[in-house]
Amino acid sequence: MLPDIENLLKLQVADKEIRRLQEEIAELPKRVALIEQKLAGTKAQLEKAQASVKADEVARRKHDSTINDLRGKISKYRDQSLDVKTNEQYKALLGEIQFAEKEIAATEDKILELMVNADTRDKEVKAAQAELKEETAEIEKEKEQARQRTTEDEKQLTEWRGKRDQLRTGVDEDLLRQYERVSKFRGSGIAEVRDHKCMGCQVILRPQTYNDVRNGGKIVYCDSCQRVMYTNPAEELVEQKPITHRAKRHHPKIDAAQAWYYRSEFGDTGEVYLCLTNNGGQASRRIYEIHTGRLIGDIIIREGNYRQAFPEDITGAIRLNGEWSEEELDAWGTEAPMVVLDSLYADLELARHEMQARTTAKHESPASVAPTEQAAS
């Protein structure tokens, strides 16, 4: 294994650990906030219980005042009854006295009910106070553990950053730039190759590419995800069997408003993807470099549909599956996303396999094979 590959593997371990520590440190304040939120809920329960006790006390004082007022009225009515001249006046005062006595009895019942509830209220307050005390101690313990964990994570983060800086010095600058660029978008910049497949993007490799990786004599990038590739002999299969089955390819519609094509050569650029789109009687053409997704040149717009406007680009190109809106294309700017490149490359591999199988069948039985428009336009 090349020294650069060994250093990249160690660098990827450091990068993953740094990301883990950064995420854990960022998560700790949220955890503390949840802990404090739990304590706030217990405090609210205690305040609610205490408020109920106070409300009962206010209600009892109000009832006591009401009884005193009613008793004052009864005393007044009895004094007045001594001076009345007729039975009707005496009966009226007696009715008022009886009504006031009933009101006193009803109010005393309410006071009795409050006195019975007072025991329950006191128990609720004491239980809430005990729970708050217990939770406060437990939460302070959890917060201290969180602070200690943060301190330890920050210490480890500093150490891993030092290791990372040291490992970076042992990697070629161009290779390091490629690794960091891919890592930024994909989370990792190096991937193992196993069973003819890049384990980073799960795309089957070309035989020559696979052999170059296994030989380990040079740096090889995955055509699909652009990760640096390496092999682990301990994980590789002892005997590699040829791939005999692939998923059946879905053919793009001939009259679709948007078409993607692959060209193995385009001027001085080499391999490219062409995106041709019909819109309001006009056709547009975008060209993307197949490996980096970089937009090449300007967007060209011509009259008519894309078959009439760009026949020279379509001739000899392989038609691919792909459909993205104009808004998405504009949002990409000067570089197509990796997920788009992965999708197009996977379909390109299926198209190549399909064309190869058709060619083989044609050689074996020319009369039984009819060409289709889908293989290449």
N, C-alpha and C positions, 0 to 999 in steps of 0.2 A: 504494500500500500504506500502511495506517495506520501512524503512528509506533510505536504500541504493538506491532503485529505485527512490525515491523522489530526492535524492541528484544527481543521474545520470541525471535525467531530467533537473535539474537546471544547471548541468555541461554542458549538451549538448547545452542549450541555450547560455551559456557563450562561448562555443567553436564556435558555429555558428556566434555569434557576433564578436568574435576575427577574424575569417576568413573573414567576411565581411569587417571589418575595414582594415585588412591587404591588401585585394584586392583593396579597395578604395585608400589607401595610395600609393600602387604600380601603380595605374592607373593615379594618379594626374600628375606625371612628363610627361606622354604621352600626357595628355590633354594640359599641358603648351607648349609642343613641337608643337602640332597642332596649338595652338594660335599663336605662333611665326612664324610658317610656313605660316599662313595666312597673317601676317604682312609682311613677306618677299616677298610674291606675290605682295602686293601693292607697296612696295619699288621698285620692279623690273619694274612695270608699269611706275612709276615716272621716273626712270632712262632711260627707253626706250623713253619716251616723251622728256626728256632733251637731250638725244643723237640725236634725230631727229632734234631738234632745232639747235644743234651745227653743224650737218651735212649740214643743209640748209645754215647756215652762211658760212661754208667753201665753199660750192658750189657757193654761191653768190660772195664771194671774188674772186673765180677762174674765174667766168664769167666777173667780172669787169676787171680783169687783161687781159682776152682775148680781151675785147672791146678796152682797151687802146693799146694793141699790134696792133690790126687791124687798129685803127685810126692812129697809127704811120706809118704803111705801106702805108695807103692812102696818107698821107702827103708826104711820100718819093716818091710815084709814081707820084704825081702831080708835084713835083720838077723836076723829071726826064723827065716829058712830055715837059717841056720848052726847053729841050736840044735835043730832037729827031730830025732826019733829014728826016725820011720817014713817010708816012701815016701808013704803016704796024706797025712800032714801036709805033706810037701814039695809034693805035687801040688796040695793045697788052696791053699797060699800062692802057688804059681806061677799058679794060676787067678785069684787075686785081683789079682796083678801084671798079668796079661794084660788083665783087665777094666778096670783103672785106666788102662793104656796106651791102650786103645780110647777110653775116655772123654776122655783128653787129646787124642787125634787129632781126635775129633768137636768138642771145644770149640775147638781151634785152627782148624778149618774155619769155625766160626761167627765167630771173631775175624777171619779172612781176609775173610769176606763183609762184615763191618762195615767193614773197612779199604777194601774196594772201593767200598762205598756212601758212604764218607766223602767221596770226591771229588764224587759227585753231590750230597750234602747241602751241601757247601761252595759248589758252583755255584748251588744253589737259594737259599742265604742271600745270596750276593753279588748275584744277579739281583733278589731281593726288595728288598735294600737300595738298589740302583740305581733300581729302579722307584719305591720310596717317596720317594727324594730328588727324582726328576724330577716325580712327582705333587705332592709338597709345594710345589715351586716354582710349578707350574702352578696349583695350587689357591689358593695365596696370591695369585697374580695375578688369578684369577677373583673371589676374595672382595674384593679391592681394587676391581676394576671394579664389582662389585655395590654396594659402599659408595659409590663415586663416583656410580653411577646413582641410588642412593637420595637422595643429597645434591642432585643435579640435579633429580630429581622433586619433592622437597620444596620446592625453590626455585620451580619452575614452579607447583606447587600453590598456594603463597602468592600468586604473581602472578595466577593465574586466579581465586582467591577474591576478590582485590581487584577484578578486572574484573567479577566476578559481582555483588559488592555495589554497584558503580557502576551496572551495567545495571539492577539491581532498582529503583533510584530513578527510572528512566525509564519504569516500567510502572505502570499503574493498580493500586491496591491490591487491588480485588476481582478483577480479571483475574489478578493475580499469585497470589492465593490459589488460584484455580481451576487455574491452570497447575501450581502446585506440588503440589496435591492429586492431580491426574491423573498427574503425573510420578512421584509416590511409588509408585503402583500399576502404572503402565504403562511406566515408563522414559522417557517423553517426554510433554510436555504440549501440543505443537503439531504439526499434521500438514498436509501439502500435499494439495490436492484436484486430482485429475487424472482426466480422462475420466469425469466424473460420480461419482467414487468418492473416499472418504476413504482416503488411502494409509496411514493409521495402523492402521485396523481392517478395511480392504478392503470396507466396506459401501457399497452404492449410495445416493446421497443423493436426497432428494426434489427435484423440479425447482425449487421455490421456494427451498429451502435452497441448492441449487447456484448459482442465480442471485444470491442474496444474497452468497455468498462471492466470486463473480466480480466483482460490482460493487465490492466492497471498501469500502463506505461504512460498515460497522458490524462489530462483533465477532460472529462466528457460531461456535457450538459444534456438534460432531458429536453427533447424537442417540444414536448407538450408543456411542461411546467417550468422549465428553465432552471430546475434545481441541479446542483452538482451531484453526480451519481457515483456510487462506490458499491463494491460487493463485499460481503462477509462470507468467506469460504465455509464457515461452520454452519451457516444458514442456507447456503445454496444446495439445491438438489444434486444428488450424485449423478443422476442421468437426466438430462433435459430431453423431454419429448416434444416433437413438433406440435404446433397448435393446429388442431384439425377442425375446430368449430368456432365460429364467430356469430354474434347476434345478427339477425337479419336486418338489413339496412332499410330504413324508410326513405323512399325517393322524394325529392322536392317536387312541387307542382311546377309544370312547365310554364303556366300562365301566371305565376305568382308575381305580385307587384314588386317584390324585392328578390334578388338572386345573389348568391355568394359563389365565387369561383376560386379555384386554386390554379396558379401558374407556377411552373418550376423555374421559369426565368422571366424576368421583366426588366429590360434594360440592363443597367449595371447593378440593380438591387438584388437579383437572384429570386428566391422563392417569395411569393406574395399571395395575399388574399385580395380579391376584388369584390367590392360591394356595389352592386348596380341597383338603382331604385327608380321606379316610375312614379311621377307625381304631376298631375295636371297637364298632361301632354308633353312633359319634359322628362329627361332621364339624367340621373346624377351618377357619378363614379367616384368612389373612394378606394384608395389603395393602402393596404397595411402590410408591413413587413411581418413575415410569418412567425418569427421567433420572439420578437420584442413587442409586436403590436403597434409599432410606431407608424403614424400616418405619413405617407410619402407624397410629397408635392401638394398641390391644391385640389380642392373638390371641383371636378369638371362637370358642367351642365350642358346638355345638348337637346335639341328638339327631337320629338318622337319617343318611342319606347326604347329600352336599353338594347334590345336585339338589333334595332335599326341604327341606334346612335353609336354603339360600341361593338360592331361586329368583329373588328380586328382583335379585341381583347377576349372575346368569347371563344373564338376559334382555337381549338386545341387545349382549352382549359377544362378542368374537372369541376362539374357542378356539385355544390355542397348544400347541406341543410343549414339554414340560418335565417332568422327573421327578428329584427329589432326595429323599433319605431324610429322615426326621424328625431324625436326628442331624445331618445337614448343615444343615437349616433352623435348628435350635437353635444350631449353631455360628456361623451368620452373625451372630447377635445382632440389632442394630438396623439393619443395612445389608447388602443383598444384594451379593455380589461383582460386579465389573465383568464377569467372564467369563460370569456368569449373565445379566446385563443384555444383553450382546452377543448371546448365544444366543437369548434371547427376542425381541430386536428384529429379528434376521435372519429369524426365523420369522414375525414380524408382517409384515415387508415382503413375504414370499412369500405370506402369507394375503391381504393387500390386493391384490396383483397377481392372485391367483387369483379373488378376488371381482369385481374389475374385469373380468377376461376373461369370467367367467360372465355378468355383467350385459350386456356388449356382445353376447355370443352370444345372450342371451335376447331382446334388442331386435331382433336381426337375424332370429331364427327362434324365436318364443316356444314353439311346439309341440315343438321339438326339444330343449329344455333343461329338465331336471327338477331342482328344488332339492335340496340335500343338507344333512344335519344338521351337516356338518363346518365349513361356512363360518362360521356364527354360531349360537350356541345361544340 
